[in-house]
Amino acid sequence: MKLSFLSCLLLLSCYQLAFFILSCNATIYQMKNLNKLIKSRKSGNPLHSKSWDRLDVAPDHYSPVYVGSQEGLMEADKIDALPGQPEGVNFNHYAGYVTVDPKAGRELFYYFVESPQNSSTNPLVVSLHGGPGGCSPFGYGALEELGPFRVSSDNKTLISNDYAWNNVANVLFLETPLGTGFSYSNTSSDYKTVGDQSTAEDNYVFLVNWLERFPQYKTRDLFITGESNAGHYAPQLAYTILSNNNVTNQTKINLKGIAIGNPYIDDNTALLAIFDNLWTHALNSDETNAGIHKYCNLTNLGDNPSEECRKYLSQASMELGEYIDIANIYAPVCPTSEDDSEPKSASTGSVAADFDPCSDNYVEAYLNLAEVQSALHARPTKWTACSDTDWTDSPTTMLPTIQQLIESGISLWIYSGDTDGYFSVTSSRYALHILNLPIQTPWRPWHSSTEEVGGYVVGYEGLTFATVRGAGLMVPTYQPERALTLISSFLQGQLPPLPPPPSL
């Protein structure tokens, strides 16, 4: 069940309210994960067990990571056909598990789809998703956003996505962190220690082993993409790769860049950004916005905000209303029957058509079909979109890590759908302002295949920031064509295209 903005405010303590951006319209178990994370930050001994801002310092001791035998596993992971897939599928796709800790029995699930053309030369893109905890890069990323298929409203057939990212890259969807999607461990204590650090380490071990399973990709250009809390996962994995490339005698991963959409990267600006974004999108009143700015500390509400602050926060939630999707403030919400159990929506059977707000329901039903799990080589599982794994460590800001990655010379893009209210354009801008990067290419519009503006872009020294017009949190869901144009430009190392010349 998704939570309204008002319900989120009622569930949170005053301090936790500062982080409601992570939880509204999310599942209740994500709220539990967030609560634990916030408690660790408030304690005298916060669980920040690793510094992510010293890429230039080699570790004192490096132990080679686990690499298991991968012989024959690529062929075993090949998918013959997914149930309900359309005719004419002209690419190879694979799914299965990669062991990251054989002693614990820790296994990460993946879905990999090659390009229909030029798969032998196209780059490799690793697609991650959000959290805290984890939401499925396969269920969300592949089947609702950038993968080759979407699930139809009948819950059992697939629709081709003409704007899938495997048109321009070979795309690897990694079910991470542990407990996300089909990924699992046979050791129950593993689920009590999952956090940013363990996730980056597991993801790195996964990649080293996956590249042994698919050795033809060992020297291929690799890019990492993601959204939401992948604002942590993607930079941290990139950091781990670059750090280990400096010292390992194992596989050196040919990382070329990362691109993160609507990212959660900085606690200190998140709350200010969400309220400013609500006001500038006419989702609350002048009086409420002024009251919040006057009476609330928008960098840290603390444990005991004033009664006046509480009043205006409550007023903001009431003005926003119950029936709005904060992930896309202009999108329709999924209608339900009176018993709140049966989604009612008419699918058009076309990805290019308007977004179907009930897609979450279709995906969950499809991935819980026994024949689908069998085709994916997944163990029988009650599949859910997001995990309820406890979360133990997370830096309050990723900006020092991002600065380190800029200095490493890899390509770094941040992009934001401009109708997202979670991690909005405003949130990205406020965070990037802290870096104070010199501008190399001033703000300008960019275009896709039509004359309409696809978004806006600014080129900083070492980083590109782009917006996608009319897109929410999951950019390829709402604007698939524009998202494909954007990611194509990123992979080619150039800014998205200028407007077409005027017709004579």
N, C-alpha and C positions, 0 to 999 in steps of 0.2 A: 504494500500500500504506500502510495506517495503522500508526503506530508505537505500541508499548505504552509505558506510563509508564517501565518499566525500561529499554527500549531507548533512550528519549530520554536518560536519565541517562548511559548508557554512551557515547552519541555526543557528549555535550557536554563541553567543558572545564569546569574548576571555576568560572571566572567565568561562563561561559555557562549554567551550571546555574541561576543566579539568574533566568534568563529562560526556563526550560523550560516555564513556563506557556503560552508562545506556541506551543510546538512539539509537545508530546506529542499523539499520535494525529493529528498533521498529516502532510502529505506530506514526503518527504525534501528536495524542492527548497525548501520553506519554511524548513527548517533552514539551508540555505545562505544564504538571504536574511538570516536572523536573525544568522548568524555575522558577515556583513559589517557589519550595522548595529551590532552590539556592538563590533566592532573599531574602528569610527569613534568610538564613545563612549569607548573606552579610550585612543585616541591623544591626542597633545598638541594636535591641531588637529581636534576633533570636527566632523562635518559638520552643524552646526546653523546653517543659513544665514539663518534668519529668526526674529525675535522674534514670538511669537503673543500677547503680553500687553499691547499698547499700542493698543487699539482707539480710544482717544480722540485719538490723534495722526495727523493726516492725512499721507499721503506727500508728500515734497518735490516729487515729479514724478509725474504720472500719465499714462500713455500709453493711449489707448483700445485695447481688446482687439479682436482680429480678429472681424469679422462678415461672413460670406459670404452670398451670395444664397440664399434659402430658397424661392424661388418654385416651387410645384408639388411640393415634396418631402414635404409632409404627406400629400397624396393618394397619392404614390408609395410611402410607407412603410406605408400601410394594409394590414393582413393580411386576406386573403380568408377563410382558415380555416387553423388549424394541423392538420397530419396527426394523425388520431386524436382530435380534440377531440369532446366530447360534443354531442349535439343540444341545440338551444334556447339557444345562446349569444346573449345579448341586449345586448351591449355592443360598442363599437368598440375594437380594439386595433391597435397600430402597432409597427413595429420597423425599425431601420436605423442608419445611421452619421451622426454629426455631426462635421464637420471642426473641429479645434481649432488646427491649425497646417498651412496648405496647403503651405508651403514644405517642411516635413519629411514631409508626408503622414501626419500623426497624426490618427487617427480613433477616436472613442469610440462604442461600440455602446450602444443603449438598447432597452428594451422598455417600452411605455406602454399602460396599460389604463385605459379610462374607466369611470366608474360606470354601472351599468345604469339607475339612476334618478338624477335631479338632477345629472347630469354638468356642466350649465351653471352650477351654483352651488356644488357641492362643492369643497373645497380641493384643491390640488395637493400631493402627498406625494412627495418624492424619497427613494428607498430605496437605501442603500449597504450594504456588507458589510465583511468583515474582512481580515486580513493578518498580518504585514507582507508587502509585495508586494500581492497581491490575490486574493481568492476571489470567485467570481462572484455578484453580486447577482441575476442572472437565474437561473442554475442552482440556487443555494441559495435566495435570497430569493423568487423568483417561483414556482419549481417544487417547492420543499420547504417553504415557510413561508407567506407571506402573499399569494401570487398567486391567480388564479382557478382554476388547475389544478394537479394533482399528476400525476406519471407513474406509470402502472400497472406491475405487475411483468412485464408482457409486453414492456416497453421501447418500445412503439409507440402505446399509447392513453393518453388523458388522462382524469382523474377530476375532476369539479367540486368545488371547495372552497367550501362554503356559508359559511365564515368568512373569506373573502378580504377584504382591506382595501379593495378597490374598492367594497364595499358602502357605504362612508362617505367615500371620497375617490377622486380620480383619481390613480393611482399610477404613478410613473416610476422604472423600475429602470435604474440607470446602471452600466454595466460599467466600473468604475474600480478601481484605477489602470490606467495604460497597461499593456497586455499581459494584462489580465484578460479571461477569456471570449473574446468575439469582437473586442475592441478591439485596435488594432494601430498600428504606425508603419512607414512605408517607409524610415525612417532608423534604421539599426541602433544608432547612438550614443545615440538617445533612450532605449534600454533600459538604458543605463549611468548614467543621471542621474535615475532615478525615485526620488522620495522624498516626504515629507509636503508640502514646499513646491510642487514641480511638480504634485503631484496636486491640491492646492487650486486652483492657478492653472488647470489644465486643466479641472477641474470647473466653475469659474466661467465660463470661455469657452464650455464646452459649454452651460451654462444660458442664457447670453445668446443664443446662436445657436438653441438649441432653442425659446426663447420667440419668436424671429422666425419659426420654422417653424410654431409653434402660437400665433399672436398672441392667440387668444381667452383664453389663460392669463396674459397679461402682467400683468394687474392682480389676478389671483386670489391669495388667501392661500396662501402656500407654507410647507410644513413639511419638515424634513429628519429622516429616521429612519435607523437603522443599528444594528449590533451589533459586538461584539468590537473590532477595530482601527478601526472607525468611531467609537470613542471618541476617535480622533484626527481621522479624515476629516470627521466631521460638524461638530464645533466649528470646525475650521479652515476649512471651506467657509462656515459661518455667519459667522465672523470676516471672511473675504474679501468676502462679500456686503455686510456692514454697512460695512466700510471703504470699499469702492468706491461704495456708495450715497451716501456723503458727498461724493464728488468727481466722479463720472462724469456726462457728459451723454448717456450711452447708457442702455439699459434699467435702471431701478431695480427691483430684485427685492423683492417684497412679503413678505419673510421674517417669519414670525410665531413660529416656535419650532422647537426640535429635541428629539427623544426618542431616547436611545441605550440599547440593551439589553445587559446584561452587558458593560459597556465596559472596554477596557484604557485607563486614563487616568493611572496613576501608578506608575512603576517602584519608588519607594521603599517602597511598602506591598505590592507584588504578591506577593513571596515569603513574607513573614510571613502574608499572608492565605491563601495556598494551603495552607500547612502547618497553620495553625489550623483552616481549613475541613475538611481531611482528618480531623483529630483529632475535631472536633465532630460529624462524620458517621460516626464509628466505622470509619474506613478505615485507621487505624494505631493502634498501642498507646500507652498512657500513657507507657511507658518511652521509646519512640522520640520522641514529642513532647517530653518533658522533655529528652532528650538533644540534640535539635535546638535547642531554646531555650537550652540551657546552653552548647553548644559552637560554634554557628554564628552568624555575624553575618547576621541575616535582612534587613537593609537593603542589604547588599553583601557577598557571599561573598568577593570579591576573587580574586586569582589563586592563592592558596595557603591554602585552608582547612585547618584542623588535621586530623590523622588521625582524631581523635575525631568531628569534624564529618562527614568523609567516611563514616565507619562508620555514623552514624545516618541520613545521607541514603540510603545504599545499603539500609539496613534498612527505611526508609520505602517504597522502591520495591518491595522484595521482599514486604513485608506487603500492599501494595496489590494485587499480582498482575498477571498479564499480560492477563487477559480482562475488562477493565472499560473502559467508555467514559467518559473524564473529562468529556466535554461534557455527559453526563447520567449521573450515577453510579448511577441506579436503572434505566436503560434497558437493554433487551437489546442484544447486539451481533449483527452480521450473521454468520450461520454460513456457512462455506465448505466446499467439497469438499476432499478430501485434497490436491489439487494447488494449493489456495489461489487458484483462478481463477474458480470458478463459484459465485456467490452463490445460496443456496437460501433462499427465503422465500415465504410464501404471502400475497399481497396480498388484503385484504378488499374492496377497491373502495370504501372509505368513508373520508373524511378524519376523520370523527368517531371512527373505530375506533382501536385502539392503533397507535402509531407503528410503521412498518415500518423496521427498522434498515438495510435494504439499499437505501433510496431513492437514495443516492448513485450506485449502480450503474445504476439505471433511468434516472436523469437523464442521466448521461454517455452511455449507449447511445442514448437518444432524440435528444440534441442533436448526435450524430455521424451521424444519418441524413441523407443528401443531400437528401431531400425536405423535411425539417424546416428545414435551413439555407436552402434556397431559399425556403420560405414566410416565413422571418424576414428575408429580404433580406440575409442574411449572406454574406460571401465564403466559399468552401469552406475549411474549417479543421479541423484535428484539435483538437476542443474538449476542454479539461480544466477541472476545477473551480477550480483555483488556478494562479496564474502562477509562473514561476520567474525573474521579473524581479529584478535586483539592486536593493537598497534603500540609499539614501545618506544620508538625514537624517530625524531624528525626535526631538522633544523628550523628555526623560525624564519630564516631567509635563505634563498638560494643565490642571491646576488653575488656573493664572493666567489662561488663556484662558477657562475656564469662569466664573471670577469676573468677567471683563470682559463676558461674554455676559449674566450675571445683571444686571450694572449697566446693560446696554443696554436692559433691559426686555422682551426677548423671553421667551417661555415656554420653560422648560428642564426636561425630565424625564429621570431616569435610572431604569431598571427592571431587575430581575434575576430570572431564573428561579432558584428556590431549590435546584435539584438540579445546577446547573452547578459543575464543579470547576475550570474554567479561570479565568474572571473571575467569581468567585462573588459571592453576596450579601455575604460577608465582605470581599471585595476592594472592592466599592463602598462599603461602610460605612466601612472604614478610610480610603479616599481622601476621602470626604465629611467625615469628622471633622476633617480638616486645615482645611477651609474654615470650620468653627465657625459655621455659619449659625444664626440664631435660629429656633426652632420656632414655627410659626404654628398648625398643626393636628397634635395629638399622634398618635402611632402608633395605627392602628386597622385592623381587618379591612375588606376590601371583597369584594363578591360579584358574580357574573355572573348568569346567568338562573336558576340553581338556588339552593337554600339553602346549598350548600357554600361555604366560604370560598375565594375566588379568589386571595387574596393579602393583603398588608398594605401600608399606605401611610402616609407621614409627609409633611406639608407644611412645608418650610422657607421662609424668606423668600427668594423668588426662584427656588426650585427644589423640585421634587417628586420624592421617591424612593418607588418602589413595588416590591414583590416579586410574583412570579407563582408560586403554589403548584403544585408538580409539574412545573415546566418546566426544561429544560436551557438550554444556551447559545443555541440557536435557539428562542426562546420560542414563536413561532406554530407551529412544527413539533410540539411536544409538547402544547401547550395552545391550540389554535386559537380556541376560543370565548372563553377568558379573555383571550387576546391582543387579540381584536377589541373586547371590552369596554374593555380598557385604552386602546387607541389611540383609540377613539371618545371616551372621556373627555378624553384629551389634546387632541384636535382641538376639542372643545367648551369647553375651558378650565375644566374642573371636575374635582374629584377623583373617582375611580371610586366606584360606588354603595355605599351603606351596606347592611347586611343587610335583607332584607324584614321587615316587621312580623310578629310571631308570629301564627300562625293561632289562631282562637278555638275 
